[in-house]
Amino acid sequence: MLEQHARTEALRRTLTGVTDHRLASDLLFLEAWLIHPAHGAAMALRVGQLKRANPQLVADIDGEISALRRPHFSHPVSSRGC
């Protein structure tokens, strides 16, 4: 049920099999931090632990975030002059 709170498809897939609410909360926190990093010693330690424990999930979320931030062009670039 917690997968509905995930912003990325990668985390939604991961949360589908998670029954431990503490683990789900940690992964949702990690996703939120990857989207909008915040500073602070405690956060840095927690994020570091979560990243080390879930390297593939981090890579998948980063990939989705990067894809969303890339500019999308709806029309191909024309070779004709303006």
ChimeraX commands (.cxc) that place a marker at each C-alpha (Angstrom):
marker #1 position 0.00,0.00,0.00 radius 0.5
marker #1 position 2.91,2.36,0.66 radius 0.5
marker #1 position 4.00,2.13,-2.98 radius 0.5
marker #1 position 1.31,4.71,-3.78 radius 0.5
marker #1 position 3.44,7.29,-1.97 radius 0.5
marker #1 position 6.49,6.63,-4.13 radius 0.5
marker #1 position 7.31,9.19,-6.81 radius 0.5
marker #1 position 9.43,6.91,-8.99 radius 0.5
marker #1 position 8.57,3.67,-10.72 radius 0.5
marker #1 position 11.75,2.11,-9.32 radius 0.5
marker #1 position 10.60,2.62,-5.74 radius 0.5
marker #1 position 7.03,1.55,-6.53 radius 0.5
marker #1 position 8.37,-1.77,-7.82 radius 0.5
marker #1 position 10.55,-2.18,-4.73 radius 0.5
marker #1 position 7.79,-1.33,-2.26 radius 0.5
marker #1 position 5.41,-3.85,-3.79 radius 0.5
marker #1 position 7.07,-6.66,-1.85 radius 0.5
marker #1 position 7.90,-4.71,1.32 radius 0.5
marker #1 position 5.80,-5.47,4.40 radius 0.5
marker #1 position 8.02,-3.77,7.00 radius 0.5
marker #1 position 6.72,-0.21,7.44 radius 0.5
marker #1 position 10.05,0.97,8.87 radius 0.5
marker #1 position 11.90,-0.23,5.77 radius 0.5
marker #1 position 9.29,1.34,3.51 radius 0.5
marker #1 position 9.61,4.61,5.43 radius 0.5
marker #1 position 13.39,4.55,5.05 radius 0.5
marker #1 position 13.14,3.94,1.31 radius 0.5
marker #1 position 10.58,6.73,0.88 radius 0.5
marker #1 position 12.93,9.03,2.82 radius 0.5
marker #1 position 15.81,8.02,0.56 radius 0.5
marker #1 position 13.78,8.71,-2.58 radius 0.5
marker #1 position 12.69,12.11,-1.26 radius 0.5
marker #1 position 16.29,13.00,-0.42 radius 0.5
marker #1 position 17.52,11.92,-3.87 radius 0.5
marker #1 position 14.92,14.18,-5.46 radius 0.5
marker #1 position 15.54,17.15,-3.13 radius 0.5
marker #1 position 18.82,16.71,-1.20 radius 0.5
marker #1 position 18.92,18.42,2.17 radius 0.5
marker #1 position 21.95,19.17,4.32 radius 0.5
marker #1 position 22.67,18.05,7.83 radius 0.5
marker #1 position 24.97,15.59,9.53 radius 0.5
marker #1 position 22.21,13.25,10.68 radius 0.5
marker #1 position 20.62,13.19,7.24 radius 0.5
marker #1 position 23.95,12.59,5.55 radius 0.5
marker #1 position 24.64,9.59,7.78 radius 0.5
marker #1 position 21.18,8.11,7.26 radius 0.5
marker #1 position 21.28,8.65,3.50 radius 0.5
marker #1 position 24.78,7.20,3.30 radius 0.5
marker #1 position 23.67,4.02,5.06 radius 0.5
marker #1 position 20.59,3.67,2.88 radius 0.5
marker #1 position 22.59,4.25,-0.30 radius 0.5
marker #1 position 25.17,1.63,0.65 radius 0.5
marker #1 position 22.41,-0.87,1.47 radius 0.5
marker #1 position 20.44,-0.20,-1.74 radius 0.5
marker #1 position 22.88,0.71,-4.53 radius 0.5
marker #1 position 20.74,-0.62,-7.39 radius 0.5
marker #1 position 17.63,1.20,-6.15 radius 0.5
marker #1 position 19.64,4.43,-5.89 radius 0.5
marker #1 position 20.92,3.97,-9.45 radius 0.5
marker #1 position 17.40,3.29,-10.74 radius 0.5
marker #1 position 15.91,6.32,-8.95 radius 0.5
marker #1 position 18.78,8.55,-10.12 radius 0.5
marker #1 position 18.20,7.34,-13.67 radius 0.5
marker #1 position 14.51,8.23,-13.52 radius 0.5
marker #1 position 15.22,11.63,-11.99 radius 0.5
marker #1 position 17.86,12.39,-14.62 radius 0.5
marker #1 position 15.50,11.39,-17.43 radius 0.5
marker #1 position 12.80,13.69,-16.07 radius 0.5
marker #1 position 15.20,16.63,-15.79 radius 0.5
marker #1 position 16.47,16.30,-19.37 radius 0.5
marker #1 position 14.80,18.67,-21.81 radius 0.5
marker #1 position 12.33,16.97,-24.09 radius 0.5
marker #1 position 11.81,18.24,-27.60 radius 0.5
marker #1 position 8.50,17.61,-29.25 radius 0.5
marker #1 position 9.70,18.45,-32.75 radius 0.5
marker #1 position 12.85,17.24,-34.47 radius 0.5
marker #1 position 15.41,19.89,-35.23 radius 0.5
marker #1 position 15.00,21.06,-38.77 radius 0.5
marker #1 position 18.02,21.29,-41.06 radius 0.5
marker #1 position 16.40,24.18,-42.93 radius 0.5
marker #1 position 17.41,27.73,-42.14 radius 0.5
marker #1 position 14.94,30.08,-40.48 radius 0.5
marker link #1:1,2 radius 0.2
marker link #1:2,3 radius 0.2
marker link #1:3,4 radius 0.2
marker link #1:4,5 radius 0.2
marker link #1:5,6 radius 0.2
marker link #1:6,7 radius 0.2
marker link #1:7,8 radius 0.2
marker link #1:8,9 radius 0.2
marker link #1:9,10 radius 0.2
marker link #1:10,11 radius 0.2
marker link #1:11,12 radius 0.2
marker link #1:12,13 radius 0.2
marker link #1:13,14 radius 0.2
marker link #1:14,15 radius 0.2
marker link #1:15,16 radius 0.2
marker link #1:16,17 radius 0.2
marker link #1:17,18 radius 0.2
marker link #1:18,19 radius 0.2
marker link #1:19,20 radius 0.2
marker link #1:20,21 radius 0.2
marker link #1:21,22 radius 0.2
marker link #1:22,23 radius 0.2
marker link #1:23,24 radius 0.2
marker link #1:24,25 radius 0.2
marker link #1:25,26 radius 0.2
marker link #1:26,27 radius 0.2
marker link #1:27,28 radius 0.2
marker link #1:28,29 radius 0.2
marker link #1:29,30 radius 0.2
marker link #1:30,31 radius 0.2
marker link #1:31,32 radius 0.2
marker link #1:32,33 radius 0.2
marker link #1:33,34 radius 0.2
marker link #1:34,35 radius 0.2
marker link #1:35,36 radius 0.2
marker link #1:36,37 radius 0.2
marker link #1:37,38 radius 0.2
marker link #1:38,39 radius 0.2
marker link #1:39,40 radius 0.2
marker link #1:40,41 radius 0.2
marker link #1:41,42 radius 0.2
marker link #1:42,43 radius 0.2
marker link #1:43,44 radius 0.2
marker link #1:44,45 radius 0.2
marker link #1:45,46 radius 0.2
marker link #1:46,47 radius 0.2
marker link #1:47,48 radius 0.2
marker link #1:48,49 radius 0.2
marker link #1:49,50 radius 0.2
marker link #1:50,51 radius 0.2
marker link #1:51,52 radius 0.2
marker link #1:52,53 radius 0.2
marker link #1:53,54 radius 0.2
marker link #1:54,55 radius 0.2
marker link #1:55,56 radius 0.2
marker link #1:56,57 radius 0.2
marker link #1:57,58 radius 0.2
marker link #1:58,59 radius 0.2
marker link #1:59,60 radius 0.2
marker link #1:60,61 radius 0.2
marker link #1:61,62 radius 0.2
marker link #1:62,63 radius 0.2
marker link #1:63,64 radius 0.2
marker link #1:64,65 radius 0.2
marker link #1:65,66 radius 0.2
marker link #1:66,67 radius 0.2
marker link #1:67,68 radius 0.2
marker link #1:68,69 radius 0.2
marker link #1:69,70 radius 0.2
marker link #1:70,71 radius 0.2
marker link #1:71,72 radius 0.2
marker link #1:72,73 radius 0.2
marker link #1:73,74 radius 0.2
marker link #1:74,75 radius 0.2
marker link #1:75,76 radius 0.2
marker link #1:76,77 radius 0.2
marker link #1:77,78 radius 0.2
marker link #1:78,79 radius 0.2
marker link #1:79,80 radius 0.2
marker link #1:80,81 radius 0.2
marker link #1:81,82 radius 0.2
view
